[in-house]
Amino acid sequence: MFLECIRIANFKSLKDIEVRPSGLTALVGPNNAGKTNFALAMKFLSEVHQYGLEKAVVRAGGIENIAFRRVRRSRSPIAFDVQACWSSPSVGSRVSESLEVLGPLAQAVARLGFRHRFACEARGGAGLPAGFQVPQETFEVDVAFRQDRTIKGLPDRLAYVVRRDSDGRTTASINGGRSGRPKLPMGLALRLAPTRASLGAKAPDIEKERLFLSHPLVQDAFMRVLVDLLAGIRVFRFSSGSARRPGAPTPNPVLGEESNSLPSVIDWLRRKDRKQWQKVLNAMRDIVPGLEDIIIEVLPSKTLGLFFAEKGFGRPWRADEVSDGTMHALSILVAAADPRVSALLIEEPENSLHPWILEQLIKTLRQLAEKKTVILTTQSPVVVDLLHPSETWIVSRRKGATRIRQLTRIDPRIEGEWREGVATLSEYLGSGLIPDAVPGTGQQ
């Protein structure tokens, strides 16, 4: 999945920001600029689609603790506007299963473009608010079809829009008209009929505190695709200590934010996707000279342990016997290789890593970014010098509000000068020519 545009309003210090990832995307800026708040916003977005809005708000600390405010109470709604796309070359099993509702028409889908806009705001009196409500929500899908002569009347595109108002009332339209009789092939029209009925005037209103996108009453193939994709966003801030801990045997383990359950996820990857695991192992052999294999064994505690087999040594090394850098690199590679992760954000990948290893990992992540969105946050000159100017977004903070701007838009000349070798990116950013990139200069 590719996140084409992420716009966030009134979430912590993100008063009004817009990021358009393109390939590998790196957020660069001083401490307290807002990089972590952007990561928290992405985590919140993922949890909204995993667990529902109410649970995501609770897990984030409550509406008043995540809303932007320079006064005692938040006044403007928190709003997200996310545009994403899926294309057939990057098809995943979850998307294929979700599109089965289209029958043979699914084979003709060339691209799915999604947009989900929603807002939530505090609700209550003069004291602490009683909760929150959703004042608006819109879901849009744009389906582009490959022309297939075996399917008569196949349109070039299918534009599908569902809206809800502040009272929870929903309306749906297809190809510009209300959900009555759109100009579509009969097969497709019949398959979408349940969706139109469930979101029509006769449908029960959606509660003011819930999003219809994750409402159990909504049975919609397109919405299910977007929910799956956005729920697959993962945010990581890896810890070598967490990575070393044993993992619990479980059918579908998930890598935790700090590398929790790393042995369990490696075991899952080895069993379920040998091709992806082999990529991880090959990359680790490049990083760790002499590495032969990474082994998962059942420990006496009935948990899964991680071991490293190295040439010339009689027994494998335990996870607590290898370096922090080795565990950190392995965590990054496993997170990147996991096919269930539709997009990932890694905070400060430079921790504990040698510059040469960082270079190898950035190359790997750049290749991965050809198939899914990869976002990094960093303040390391080493990482910055491994980036292309167009991959670099400058994060700054003024009057309590975070700004995130692409470097090549701030200064269009930088790319040419960078290619000519006038200065490295870290030298350029450290020179003060971009005040927002220097602590204490552009930050207010």
Secondary structure as UniProt FT lines:
FT   STRAND          2..11
FT   TURN            12..13
FT   STRAND          14..19
FT   STRAND          24..28
FT   TURN            31..32
FT   HELIX           35..51
FT   HELIX           53..59
FT   TURN            60..61
FT   HELIX           63..66
FT   STRAND          78..87
FT   HELIX           88..90
FT   HELIX           93..98
FT   HELIX           99..108
FT   STRAND          109..123
FT   STRAND          131..145
FT   TURN            149..150
FT   TURN            152..153
FT   STRAND          157..164
FT   TURN            166..167
FT   STRAND          170..174
FT   TURN            175..176
FT   STRAND          177..178
FT   HELIX           186..198
FT   TURN            201..202
FT   TURN            208..209
FT   HELIX           212..214
FT   TURN            216..217
FT   HELIX           221..231
FT   STRAND          233..236
FT   HELIX           240..244
FT   TURN            257..258
FT   TURN            260..261
FT   HELIX           262..272
FT   HELIX           274..287
FT   TURN            289..290
FT   STRAND          291..298
FT   TURN            300..301
FT   STRAND          304..310
FT   TURN            311..312
FT   STRAND          317..318
FT   HELIX           319..321
FT   HELIX           324..337
FT   TURN            339..340
FT   STRAND          343..347
FT   TURN            349..352
FT   HELIX           355..368
FT   TURN            369..371
FT   STRAND          373..378
FT   HELIX           381..384
FT   TURN            385..386
FT   HELIX           389..391
FT   STRAND          392..398
FT   TURN            399..400
FT   STRAND          401..406
FT   HELIX           407..410
FT   TURN            412..413
FT   HELIX           414..419
FT   TURN            420..421
FT   HELIX           425..430
FT   TURN            431..432
FT   HELIX           435..437
FT   TURN            439..442
//
